[in-house]
Amino acid sequence: MVTFPNSKINIGLNIIGKRNDGYHNIETVFYPIDVKDALEIIPSPDSGTDIIFTSSGNPISGNTDENLCVKAYRLLKKDFPEIPSVKMHLHKNIPMGAGLGGGSSDGAAVLLLLNKKFNLNISEEKLIQYALMLGSDCPFFIKNKPCFAEGRGDILKETSIDLSGYKLMIVHPGIHVNTKEAFAKLDPKDYSAAGSLELAIQKNITEWKTYINNDFEKPVFGRYPEIKKIKSIMYENGSLYSSMSGSGSSVFGIFPQDMNINIKFPSHYFSHIV
């Protein structure tokens, strides 16, 4: 069985404050976009190994046991021992360390695929609970619809925001921003006030530039001026709204549907229009 985990952008990202559990409370709007990986899971005849994981496309760093796809499989296997040994192959297209949620999407896709393939009958609410064990962005990809998010990003409320009448340009300069380090560089006095984003997102998109921001931009732009420059270039070329997604380093721009976007970035950048 094959599925195609998609990525997301954050429209606005307000850091409200640090929680007692060490995480941060946030406000953001998660919006799914059509930049995708490919994931295949099939039963494995090798019952001596619970999972055989392979990958292609963009190289995946780190220990395989720490990959969210593998962790998602073992998370369900613990509660549903009837799940057989599997072969899992991930073709990685979504840039990593980019603020697009690719790893989170892959992990959530494993939960959804195993639930469907092996008739586990896990409810959406329970899948969201499993997803949160994998990471703060993962619950969104269970719903995979535009959502206003609070808490760690796990308190989700579907929203009517629709960008289908616009062009989105996503640019990743190949810089890997460590999310943990990005949080550490946030100054608490820069934290946004709660409640501002849900109101601001209802304004006309031409006003978003004034009212909606990403709190990670200040520390990330300070360290990586190259990322800040991408945002400036998008505005110089007619973007209605541009922002870094998540903790970076991808930057997206929202353009009028009829605009011919002709922006040239260095050849090693990932650049995609949806």
PASEBA-1860 file (N, C-alpha, C; in nm, 3 decimals):
! residues 274
1> MVTFPNSK> 0.086/-0.119/0.000/0.000/0.000/0.000/0.089/0.124/0.000 ~ 0.054/0.220/-0.084/0.135/0.340/-0.102/0.053/0.464/-0.065 ~ 0.118/0.559/-0.002/0.056/0.688/0.026/0.159/0.798/0.000 ~ 0.112/0.921/-0.007/0.199/1.033/-0.043/0.186/1.143/0.063 ~ 0.267/1.135/0.168/0.259/1.234/0.276/0.296/1.373/0.227 ~ 0.208/1.469/0.252/0.231/1.606/0.208/0.295/1.690/0.318 ~ 0.336/1.809/0.283/0.398/1.901/0.378/0.298/2.009/0.420 ~ 0.348/2.107/0.496/0.262/2.216/0.544/0.343/2.345/0.550
9> INIGLNII> 0.271/2.454/0.557/0.332/2.582/0.593/0.263/2.632/0.719 ~ 0.331/2.719/0.791/0.271/2.790/0.904/0.238/2.931/0.860 ~ 0.112/2.965/0.870/0.073/3.106/0.849/0.067/3.169/0.987 ~ 0.170/3.244/1.019/0.183/3.299/1.153/0.231/3.193/1.250 ~ 0.314/3.234/1.345/0.358/3.143/1.450/0.393/3.227/1.572 ~ 0.301/3.228/1.667/0.320/3.303/1.790/0.363/3.208/1.902 ~ 0.474/3.238/1.964/0.518/3.162/2.080/0.461/3.232/2.203 ~ 0.370/3.161/2.273/0.298/3.224/2.384/0.377/3.217/2.513
17> GKRNDGYH> 0.448/3.108/2.535/0.527/3.094/2.658/0.570/2.950/2.677 ~ 0.660/2.931/2.772/0.712/2.797/2.799/0.621/2.725/2.899 ~ 0.604/2.596/2.875/0.517/2.513/2.958/0.599/2.445/3.068 ~ 0.527/2.390/3.167/0.595/2.318/3.275/0.662/2.190/3.227 ~ 0.613/2.135/3.113/0.672/2.011/3.062/0.792/2.035/2.971 ~ 0.834/2.162/2.961/0.951/2.194/2.880/0.920/2.235/2.738 ~ 0.798/2.207/2.691/0.756/2.250/2.559/0.707/2.395/2.565 ~ 0.666/2.449/2.450/0.612/2.584/2.443/0.468/2.582/2.395
25> NIETVFYP> 0.388/2.673/2.447/0.255/2.695/2.391/0.267/2.787/2.271 ~ 0.195/2.752/2.167/0.204/2.830/2.043/0.064/2.863/1.991 ~ 0.059/2.954/1.897/-0.056/2.975/1.811/-0.004/2.974/1.667 ~ -0.069/2.901/1.581/-0.030/2.901/1.441/-0.147/2.853/1.357 ~ -0.138/2.876/1.228/-0.231/2.814/1.134/-0.149/2.719/1.048 ~ -0.183/2.591/1.056/-0.122/2.490/0.970/-0.201/2.484/0.840 ~ -0.129/2.489/0.728/-0.195/2.483/0.598/-0.124/2.377/0.513 ~ -0.196/2.272/0.469/-0.132/2.167/0.389/-0.096/2.216/0.250
33> IDVKDALE> 0.020/2.172/0.200/0.062/2.209/0.065/0.104/2.085/-0.012 ~ 0.106/2.100/-0.144/0.125/1.987/-0.234/0.273/1.965/-0.268 ~ 0.355/1.952/-0.165/0.493/1.906/-0.181/0.498/1.776/-0.102 ~ 0.529/1.663/-0.169/0.503/1.534/-0.108/0.622/1.439/-0.110 ~ 0.621/1.348/-0.011/0.706/1.229/-0.013/0.622/1.113/-0.065 ~ 0.682/0.995/-0.077/0.609/0.873/-0.112/0.646/0.766/-0.011 ~ 0.546/0.694/0.039/0.566/0.594/0.143/0.495/0.465/0.104 ~ 0.567/0.355/0.108/0.508/0.224/0.080/0.531/0.131/0.198
41> IIPSPDSG> 0.427/0.058/0.236/0.436/-0.042/0.342/0.376/-0.172/0.290 ~ 0.453/-0.281/0.301/0.403/-0.413/0.263/0.442/-0.513/0.372 ~ 0.362/-0.618/0.391/0.402/-0.721/0.488/0.535/-0.783/0.448 ~ 0.615/-0.819/0.548/0.746/-0.879/0.522/0.743/-1.028/0.554 ~ 0.802/-1.110/0.469/0.809/-1.254/0.501/0.908/-1.285/0.612 ~ 0.993/-1.188/0.645/1.095/-1.207/0.749/1.035/-1.172/0.884 ~ 0.980/-1.271/0.951/0.916/-1.246/1.080/1.017/-1.227/1.193 ~ 1.144/-1.249/1.164/1.247/-1.232/1.265/1.284/-1.087/1.288
49> TDIIFTSS> 1.245/-1.000/1.196/1.271/-0.856/1.207/1.138/-0.782/1.198 ~ 1.110/-0.697/1.297/0.978/-0.633/1.298/0.959/-0.540/1.179 ~ 1.064/-0.467/1.143/1.051/-0.371/1.032/1.183/-0.361/0.956 ~ 1.172/-0.364/0.824/1.286/-0.336/0.736/1.257/-0.202/0.669 ~ 1.338/-0.102/0.703/1.315/0.035/0.654/1.424/0.073/0.555 ~ 1.382/0.119/0.437/1.475/0.169/0.336/1.426/0.305/0.288 ~ 1.515/0.378/0.226/1.478/0.511/0.177/1.554/0.546/0.050 ~ 1.500/0.642/-0.023/1.564/0.695/-0.143/1.534/0.844/-0.150
57> GNPISGNT> 1.583/0.910/-0.253/1.562/1.054/-0.264/1.660/1.129/-0.175 ~ 1.612/1.234/-0.109/1.698/1.312/-0.020/1.755/1.221/0.089 ~ 1.885/1.226/0.115/1.944/1.141/0.219/1.888/1.177/0.356 ~ 1.862/1.073/0.436/1.807/1.090/0.570/1.917/1.061/0.671 ~ 1.950/1.160/0.752/2.056/1.144/0.851/2.000/1.083/0.979 ~ 2.091/1.037/1.064/2.050/0.987/1.195/2.028/0.837/1.198 ~ 2.006/0.788/1.318/1.983/0.647/1.342/1.845/0.606/1.291 ~ 1.838/0.496/1.219/1.709/0.450/1.165/1.606/0.430/1.274
65> DENLCVKA> 1.648/0.382/1.391/1.553/0.359/1.500/1.487/0.488/1.547 ~ 1.549/0.604/1.519/1.493/0.733/1.559/1.407/0.795/1.450 ~ 1.402/0.731/1.334/1.317/0.783/1.226/1.172/0.776/1.269 ~ 1.095/0.882/1.243/0.956/0.886/1.289/0.869/0.778/1.226 ~ 0.905/0.734/1.106/0.829/0.625/1.044/0.845/0.496/1.124 ~ 0.968/0.467/1.161/0.997/0.347/1.238/0.935/0.358/1.377 ~ 0.947/0.474/1.440/0.890/0.494/1.573/0.738/0.483/1.570 ~ 0.675/0.531/1.462/0.529/0.521/1.451/0.485/0.375/1.441
73> YRLLKKDF> 0.558/0.297/1.361/0.526/0.154/1.348/0.536/0.085/1.484 ~ 0.644/0.108/1.555/0.665/0.039/1.683/0.569/0.088/1.790 ~ 0.526/0.213/1.779/0.427/0.267/1.873/0.296/0.191/1.862 ~ 0.250/0.167/1.739/0.126/0.091/1.720/0.147/-0.058/1.746 ~ 0.262/-0.110/1.707/0.290/-0.252/1.727/0.283/-0.290/1.875 ~ 0.322/-0.197/1.961/0.319/-0.223/2.105/0.177/-0.248/2.153 ~ 0.081/-0.171/2.101/-0.058/-0.184/2.143/-0.138/-0.281/2.056 ~ -0.087/-0.308/1.936/-0.156/-0.398/1.842/-0.056/-0.502/1.793
81> PEIPSVKM> -0.024/-0.599/1.877/0.079/-0.698/1.842/0.044/-0.782/1.720 ~ -0.082/-0.776/1.677/-0.121/-0.853/1.558/-0.067/-0.791/1.429 ~ -0.017/-0.666/1.435/0.045/-0.606/1.317/0.167/-0.690/1.278 ~ 0.176/-0.736/1.154/0.287/-0.823/1.114/0.416/-0.745/1.091 ~ 0.523/-0.817/1.072/0.648/-0.754/1.028/0.625/-0.690/0.892 ~ 0.691/-0.577/0.866/0.668/-0.505/0.741/0.799/-0.461/0.678 ~ 0.791/-0.438/0.548/0.893/-0.364/0.475/0.837/-0.225/0.449 ~ 0.916/-0.125/0.477/0.871/0.013/0.461/0.975/0.088/0.378
89> HLHKNIPM> 0.929/0.153/0.271/1.021/0.233/0.190/0.969/0.376/0.181 ~ 1.056/0.470/0.208/1.022/0.613/0.203/1.107/0.680/0.096 ~ 1.040/0.741/-0.002/1.112/0.825/-0.098/1.099/0.969/-0.050 ~ 1.212/1.028/-0.015/1.213/1.159/0.051/1.232/1.270/-0.051 ~ 1.129/1.352/-0.065/1.132/1.467/-0.155/1.121/1.599/-0.079 ~ 1.043/1.600/0.030/1.027/1.721/0.111/1.160/1.753/0.178 ~ 1.211/1.875/0.164/1.338/1.910/0.230/1.328/1.892/0.381 ~ 1.439/1.850/0.442/1.442/1.827/0.587/1.502/1.946/0.659
97> GAGLGGGS> 1.460/1.964/0.784/1.506/2.080/0.860/1.462/2.209/0.795 ~ 1.343/2.204/0.735/1.298/2.315/0.651/1.175/2.386/0.704 ~ 1.117/2.338/0.813/0.994/2.398/0.865/0.870/2.359/0.787 ~ 0.879/2.254/0.706/0.766/2.209/0.625/0.699/2.085/0.682 ~ 0.752/2.032/0.791/0.686/1.921/0.859/0.697/1.788/0.789 ~ 0.797/1.770/0.705/0.806/1.647/0.627/0.818/1.522/0.713 ~ 0.906/1.524/0.813/0.922/1.409/0.900/0.796/1.380/0.980 ~ 0.732/1.485/1.029/0.606/1.469/1.103/0.498/1.410/1.016
105> SDGAAVLL> 0.492/1.455/0.892/0.393/1.404/0.798/0.416/1.256/0.769 ~ 0.543/1.218/0.753/0.575/1.078/0.727/0.532/0.989/0.845 ~ 0.563/1.035/0.967/0.525/0.958/1.085/0.375/0.942/1.097 ~ 0.301/1.051/1.075/0.155/1.045/1.081/0.100/0.954/0.971 ~ 0.164/0.957/0.854/0.118/0.874/0.742/0.132/0.725/0.775 ~ 0.238/0.688/0.849/0.252/0.549/0.891/0.136/0.508/0.982 ~ 0.101/0.593/1.077/-0.012/0.563/1.165/-0.140/0.542/1.084 ~ -0.166/0.631/0.991/-0.288/0.622/0.910/-0.286/0.499/0.820
113> LLNKKFNL> -0.170/0.471/0.761/-0.161/0.359/0.668/-0.176/0.225/0.740 ~ -0.110/0.210/0.854/-0.122/0.086/0.931/-0.265/0.066/0.980 ~ -0.327/0.175/1.022/-0.466/0.167/1.070/-0.559/0.117/0.960 ~ -0.536/0.167/0.839/-0.620/0.127/0.726/-0.587/-0.012/0.676 ~ -0.459/-0.040/0.658/-0.416/-0.166/0.596/-0.450/-0.287/0.682 ~ -0.438/-0.272/0.814/-0.458/-0.386/0.903/-0.587/-0.377/0.983 ~ -0.678/-0.287/0.939/-0.813/-0.277/0.997/-0.809/-0.266/1.149 ~ -0.731/-0.172/1.198/-0.716/-0.155/1.343/-0.832/-0.077/1.405
121> NISEEKLI> -0.905/-0.002/1.321/-1.024/0.072/1.367/-0.990/0.173/1.478 ~ -0.877/0.238/1.465/-0.838/0.341/1.562/-0.910/0.471/1.525 ~ -0.972/0.536/1.619/-1.044/0.661/1.593/-0.947/0.774/1.563 ~ -0.997/0.879/1.499/-0.912/0.995/1.470/-0.858/1.055/1.598 ~ -0.941/1.063/1.701/-0.898/1.119/1.829/-0.781/1.040/1.887 ~ -0.788/0.908/1.880/-0.681/0.824/1.933/-0.556/0.833/1.846 ~ -0.575/0.842/1.714/-0.459/0.859/1.625/-0.386/0.989/1.655 ~ -0.461/1.093/1.687/-0.400/1.221/1.723/-0.317/1.205/1.850
129> QYALMLGS> -0.367/1.126/1.945/-0.291/1.102/2.068/-0.161/1.027/2.039 ~ -0.170/0.926/1.953/-0.047/0.856/1.913/0.049/0.953/1.843 ~ -0.005/1.035/1.753/0.079/1.127/1.676/0.153/1.225/1.766 ~ 0.088/1.270/1.873/0.152/1.363/1.964/0.272/1.299/2.034 ~ 0.270/1.167/2.051/0.384/1.097/2.110/0.505/1.103/2.018 ~ 0.481/1.123/1.889/0.590/1.131/1.791/0.648/1.271/1.781 ~ 0.564/1.373/1.793/0.612/1.510/1.779/0.497/1.608/1.775 ~ 0.528/1.735/1.802/0.423/1.836/1.817/0.348/1.867/1.688
137> DCPFFIKN> 0.414/1.853/1.573/0.349/1.882/1.444/0.268/1.763/1.392 ~ 0.294/1.646/1.446/0.233/1.524/1.389/0.081/1.521/1.395 ~ 0.017/1.565/1.505/-0.131/1.558/1.509/-0.199/1.629/1.392 ~ -0.142/1.741/1.347/-0.204/1.812/1.235/-0.218/1.722/1.113 ~ -0.118/1.640/1.087/-0.121/1.559/0.965/-0.220/1.443/0.973 ~ -0.275/1.417/1.089/-0.386/1.322/1.099/-0.511/1.386/1.038 ~ -0.535/1.512/1.072/-0.648/1.585/1.013/-0.616/1.627/0.869 ~ -0.499/1.690/0.852/-0.449/1.731/0.721/-0.544/1.827/0.649
145> KPCFAEGR> -0.606/1.916/0.724/-0.689/2.023/0.670/-0.644/2.153/0.736 ~ -0.668/2.269/0.673/-0.628/2.394/0.735/-0.682/2.404/0.878 ~ -0.593/2.429/0.973/-0.632/2.429/1.114/-0.564/2.543/1.189 ~ -0.640/2.606/1.279/-0.582/2.693/1.379/-0.538/2.604/1.494 ~ -0.413/2.619/1.537/-0.356/2.528/1.637/-0.308/2.605/1.759 ~ -0.333/2.546/1.875/-0.285/2.601/2.002/-0.216/2.490/2.081 ~ -0.181/2.521/2.207/-0.109/2.425/2.289/0.028/2.400/2.229 ~ 0.068/2.273/2.223/0.194/2.236/2.157/0.179/2.234/2.005
153> GDILKETS> 0.058/2.262/1.959/0.024/2.245/1.819/-0.075/2.132/1.803 ~ -0.116/2.075/1.916/-0.204/1.957/1.915/-0.351/1.991/1.936 ~ -0.380/2.113/1.979/-0.520/2.155/1.995/-0.561/2.220/1.864 ~ -0.638/2.146/1.785/-0.663/2.182/1.646/-0.809/2.219/1.624 ~ -0.829/2.328/1.552/-0.963/2.371/1.515/-0.963/2.401/1.365 ~ -1.043/2.326/1.291/-1.045/2.347/1.146/-1.089/2.490/1.114 ~ -1.027/2.546/1.011/-1.056/2.683/0.971/-1.092/2.687/0.823 ~ -1.164/2.791/0.784/-1.212/2.801/0.645/-1.112/2.868/0.552
161> IDLSGYKL> -0.992/2.895/0.598/-0.891/2.961/0.513/-0.866/2.877/0.389 ~ -0.870/2.943/0.272/-0.856/2.873/0.145/-0.763/2.954/0.055 ~ -0.648/2.897/0.023/-0.551/2.966/-0.063/-0.550/2.911/-0.204 ~ -0.653/2.834/-0.240/-0.656/2.772/-0.373/-0.665/2.876/-0.485 ~ -0.705/2.998/-0.453/-0.713/3.103/-0.554/-0.584/3.181/-0.571 ~ -0.476/3.133/-0.510/-0.347/3.200/-0.517/-0.239/3.101/-0.559 ~ -0.124/3.154/-0.597/-0.006/3.072/-0.618/0.082/3.081/-0.494 ~ 0.138/2.968/-0.454/0.232/2.965/-0.344/0.369/2.925/-0.396
169> MIVHPGIH> 0.469/3.001/-0.359/0.607/2.967/-0.393/0.679/2.930/-0.264 ~ 0.739/2.811/-0.263/0.813/2.764/-0.146/0.959/2.754/-0.184 ~ 1.046/2.816/-0.104/1.189/2.817/-0.132/1.265/2.772/-0.007 ~ 1.350/2.673/-0.026/1.435/2.624/0.083/1.581/2.637/0.039 ~ 1.660/2.716/0.112/1.798/2.743/0.068/1.899/2.634/0.103 ~ 1.852/2.523/0.158/1.945/2.416/0.193/2.008/2.433/0.329 ~ 1.959/2.529/0.407/2.009/2.551/0.543/1.922/2.470/0.639 ~ 1.985/2.391/0.724/1.912/2.311/0.823/1.905/2.389/0.953
177> VNTKEAFA> 1.786/2.427/0.994/1.766/2.498/1.121/1.721/2.397/1.225 ~ 1.797/2.386/1.332/1.762/2.296/1.441/1.652/2.360/1.525 ~ 1.536/2.293/1.532/1.420/2.351/1.601/1.451/2.376/1.748 ~ 1.518/2.282/1.813/1.551/2.299/1.956/1.638/2.422/1.978 ~ 1.737/2.441/1.890/1.824/2.558/1.902/1.747/2.686/1.874 ~ 1.653/2.680/1.777/1.574/2.798/1.744/1.489/2.841/1.865 ~ 1.429/2.744/1.933/1.353/2.776/2.054/1.444/2.837/2.160 ~ 1.565/2.783/2.175/1.657/2.831/2.277/1.698/2.976/2.254
185> KLDPKDYS> 1.698/3.020/2.128/1.740/3.156/2.095/1.626/3.258/2.106 ~ 1.503/3.209/2.130/1.393/3.301/2.148/1.408/3.377/2.279 ~ 1.384/3.505/2.276/1.386/3.587/2.396/1.243/3.594/2.449 ~ 1.218/3.554/2.576/1.081/3.555/2.628/1.008/3.688/2.611 ~ 1.081/3.798/2.610/1.013/3.927/2.595/0.961/3.948/2.453 ~ 1.005/3.860/2.361/0.957/3.868/2.224/0.832/3.781/2.201 ~ 0.791/3.704/2.302/0.676/3.617/2.285/0.553/3.700/2.250 ~ 0.472/3.647/2.162/0.353/3.718/2.117/0.240/3.706/2.219
193> AAGSLELA> 0.145/3.797/2.207/0.027/3.793/2.294/-0.072/3.689/2.243 ~ -0.128/3.611/2.334/-0.225/3.509/2.295/-0.349/3.574/2.236 ~ -0.409/3.505/2.140/-0.536/3.550/2.084/-0.524/3.639/1.964 ~ -0.404/3.682/1.927/-0.390/3.777/1.819/-0.405/3.713/1.681 ~ -0.358/3.589/1.665/-0.354/3.529/1.533/-0.491/3.490/1.481 ~ -0.574/3.433/1.564/-0.704/3.386/1.519/-0.788/3.501/1.465 ~ -0.770/3.620/1.519/-0.839/3.739/1.467/-0.770/3.790/1.341 ~ -0.638/3.794/1.343/-0.564/3.851/1.230/-0.583/3.769/1.103
201> IQKNITEW> -0.596/3.638/1.116/-0.606/3.552/0.998/-0.736/3.575/0.921 ~ -0.833/3.638/0.986/-0.961/3.667/0.919/-0.954/3.793/0.833 ~ -0.849/3.870/0.846/-0.833/3.991/0.767/-0.801/3.957/0.622 ~ -0.817/4.053/0.534/-0.781/4.036/0.394/-0.633/4.001/0.383 ~ -0.601/3.913/0.290/-0.462/3.867/0.278/-0.365/3.982/0.253 ~ -0.412/4.090/0.196/-0.324/4.205/0.173/-0.284/4.274/0.304 ~ -0.355/4.243/0.415/-0.323/4.301/0.545/-0.240/4.209/0.633 ~ -0.220/4.084/0.588/-0.147/3.988/0.673/-0.007/4.036/0.706
209> KTYINNDF> 0.056/4.103/0.612/0.193/4.150/0.632/0.203/4.238/0.756 ~ 0.099/4.312/0.785/0.098/4.404/0.899/0.069/4.334/1.030 ~ -0.018/4.233/1.025/-0.071/4.176/1.149/-0.020/4.036/1.184 ~ 0.039/3.965/1.089/0.078/3.826/1.113/0.228/3.810/1.097 ~ 0.290/3.750/1.198/0.435/3.728/1.189/0.471/3.592/1.247 ~ 0.595/3.553/1.227/0.650/3.429/1.280/0.759/3.468/1.380 ~ 0.738/3.433/1.507/0.832/3.473/1.612/0.973/3.417/1.594 ~ 0.986/3.310/1.514/1.118/3.252/1.492/1.202/3.336/1.395
217> EKPVFGRY> 1.138/3.425/1.320/1.213/3.498/1.217/1.324/3.583/1.278 ~ 1.299/3.647/1.390/1.401/3.736/1.448/1.531/3.661/1.479 ~ 1.528/3.550/1.555/1.655/3.482/1.582/1.713/3.411/1.460 ~ 1.628/3.354/1.375/1.679/3.281/1.259/1.737/3.377/1.155 ~ 1.667/3.486/1.127/1.719/3.584/1.032/1.850/3.644/1.081 ~ 1.862/3.661/1.214/1.985/3.716/1.270/2.105/3.627/1.245 ~ 2.082/3.497/1.248/2.192/3.402/1.226/2.212/3.373/1.078 ~ 2.102/3.373/1.001/2.109/3.337/0.859/2.047/3.448/0.772
225> PEIKKIKS> 2.121/3.554/0.744/2.068/3.664/0.662/2.020/3.617/0.525 ~ 2.073/3.505/0.478/2.034/3.450/0.347/1.886/3.416/0.345 ~ 1.833/3.369/0.459/1.690/3.335/0.467/1.606/3.463/0.465 ~ 1.650/3.563/0.537/1.580/3.692/0.538/1.573/3.750/0.397 ~ 1.681/3.733/0.321/1.686/3.788/0.185/1.581/3.724/0.095 ~ 1.554/3.594/0.114/1.452/3.527/0.032/1.317/3.595/0.052 ~ 1.284/3.623/0.178/1.156/3.689/0.207/1.150/3.827/0.140 ~ 1.258/3.902/0.148/1.261/4.035/0.086/1.244/4.026/-0.065
233> IMYENGSL> 1.309/3.927/-0.127/1.299/3.911/-0.272/1.156/3.879/-0.313 ~ 1.088/3.797/-0.234/0.949/3.765/-0.267/0.860/3.889/-0.262 ~ 0.878/3.972/-0.161/0.799/4.096/-0.155/0.835/4.190/-0.270 ~ 0.960/4.197/-0.305/1.002/4.283/-0.416/0.943/4.238/-0.548 ~ 0.905/4.110/-0.556/0.851/4.056/-0.681/0.701/4.031/-0.675 ~ 0.632/4.100/-0.585/0.486/4.100/-0.590/0.413/4.008/-0.496 ~ 0.484/3.948/-0.399/0.416/3.861/-0.303/0.319/3.943/-0.219 ~ 0.199/3.888/-0.197/0.101/3.953/-0.112/0.135/3.932/0.035
241> YSSMSGSG> 0.189/3.815/0.064/0.233/3.783/0.199/0.346/3.683/0.190 ~ 0.449/3.703/0.270/0.562/3.611/0.270/0.607/3.590/0.414 ~ 0.652/3.468/0.443/0.693/3.437/0.579/0.782/3.314/0.577 ~ 0.861/3.301/0.682/0.929/3.175/0.706/0.827/3.076/0.761 ~ 0.841/2.949/0.728/0.751/2.847/0.778/0.813/2.776/0.898 ~ 0.737/2.762/1.005/0.788/2.695/1.124/0.912/2.762/1.176 ~ 1.010/2.682/1.216/1.137/2.738/1.263/1.238/2.752/1.151 ~ 1.190/2.739/1.026/1.274/2.760/0.909/1.343/2.631/0.866
249> SSVFGIFP> 1.413/2.637/0.753/1.453/2.760/0.685/1.375/2.790/0.558 ~ 1.266/2.718/0.532/1.187/2.747/0.412/1.111/2.878/0.428 ~ 1.098/2.949/0.317/1.020/3.072/0.311/0.917/3.053/0.201 ~ 0.794/3.096/0.228/0.691/3.089/0.125/0.639/3.228/0.093 ~ 0.590/3.242/-0.028/0.526/3.365/-0.072/0.392/3.332/-0.134 ~ 0.293/3.415/-0.107/0.160/3.398/-0.165/0.142/3.506/-0.271 ~ 0.114/3.464/-0.394/0.107/3.556/-0.508/-0.031/3.548/-0.573 ~ -0.072/3.654/-0.643/-0.197/3.646/-0.720/-0.192/3.531/-0.819
257> QDMNINIK> -0.305/3.466/-0.842/-0.312/3.349/-0.928/-0.265/3.379/-1.069 ~ -0.294/3.499/-1.120/-0.262/3.531/-1.259/-0.121/3.587/-1.277 ~ -0.044/3.593/-1.170/0.090/3.649/-1.180/0.188/3.545/-1.233 ~ 0.273/3.587/-1.324/0.382/3.503/-1.373/0.502/3.522/-1.280 ~ 0.525/3.424/-1.196/0.634/3.434/-1.099/0.765/3.396/-1.168 ~ 0.853/3.492/-1.179/0.979/3.469/-1.249/1.094/3.514/-1.160 ~ 1.112/3.441/-1.049/1.218/3.473/-0.954/1.326/3.366/-0.965 ~ 1.447/3.407/-0.986/1.557/3.314/-1.000/1.637/3.308/-0.870
265> FPSHYFSH> 1.642/3.189/-0.811/1.723/3.166/-0.693/1.841/3.077/-0.731 ~ 1.946/3.069/-0.647/2.060/2.983/-0.677/2.016/2.839/-0.706 ~ 2.091/2.772/-0.790/2.052/2.639/-0.840/2.043/2.535/-0.729 ~ 2.115/2.554/-0.619/2.110/2.454/-0.512/1.990/2.473/-0.420 ~ 1.911/2.579/-0.438/1.791/2.600/-0.360/1.682/2.503/-0.408 ~ 1.599/2.458/-0.315/1.474/2.389/-0.352/1.370/2.499/-0.373 ~ 1.310/2.504/-0.491/1.211/2.606/-0.524/1.093/2.539/-0.594 ~ 0.974/2.564/-0.543/0.856/2.495/-0.596/0.736/2.588/-0.590
273> IV> 0.655/2.587/-0.695/0.532/2.667/-0.700/0.413/2.573/-0.702 ~ 0.318/2.596/-0.613/0.196/2.515/-0.608/0.074/2.605/-0.623
END
